[in-house]
């Protein structure tokens, strides 16, 4: 009898013990599925070749599992895509270049790199000046979203005109047109996707592809947001300034805002004064008070695929 009881006890305990043994210590980590091909700037890119598959796989996994930064990009995109996209269209470049800005700066208006690249599109000072942006101690138009986006369009259109290939134009944005042109000739290739380049430049077009993949369907990769968690576009009025400003904090108060709000809305302002000896006209944004309040701003969603509703 005792033997039977002991056997029954072992049978009852065994499944519990087995379940305890296989219980994972950490949350399960899933490998994102790499598609057979991706579409970028209207062109289908086949990922069958092993090196291309693995490069895309690396970027997709990196973006999917850098949770905090990717979540911030989605939230910021709701504020900035509505402004960037029309500028891209007006300049005749594909809207997929929205994702290049995400890769460059994570859509951080204050982004600044160790290489002294700044703003949404990460222009270095020399390239910024070459493409018509003012950069000095008082004004830095690399932080002006409208002007910097138009400058990026000019650069990318020039690169595309040179190569006839958007991935190559993107690689040139990262590594420079001279380098890409030199390597295309030296390696007898037609596109940067066939080049052996410095690792960062090699990865760059694939990072843009992967960013597009995730932002087109964040829920597929585990990102769950509500509409009211997205950052809302700010409404503002524009005031033209054609002369010097002795003190921006005082100027801000005279226009019903504080200096912090002025700088947040106009990050191109880099000092507390504006000398403006040339009489250039600057457009200064004055944010609407209602749009600066979460209680009164209202909710708009640029891409319904980003959220599961309110």
QUIDADA-V496119 format. One record per helix or strand of 3 or more residues. SS is the DSSP state (hx for helix, st for strand). FROM is the first residue (numbers start at 1). LEN is the number of residues. If there is no record, write none. Layout:
ss = <SS & SS>
from = <FROM & FROM>
len = <LEN & LEN>
//
This chain:
ss = <hx & st & st & hx & hx & hx & hx & hx & hx & hx & hx & hx & hx & hx & hx & st & hx & hx & st & hx & hx>
from = <2 & 37 & 43 & 50 & 67 & 95 & 125 & 141 & 145 & 166 & 177 & 192 & 199 & 218 & 227 & 236 & 248 & 259 & 282 & 290 & 304>
len = <21 & 4 & 4 & 16 & 24 & 11 & 6 & 3 & 19 & 10 & 10 & 3 & 18 & 4 & 3 & 6 & 7 & 7 & 6 & 3 & 3>
//
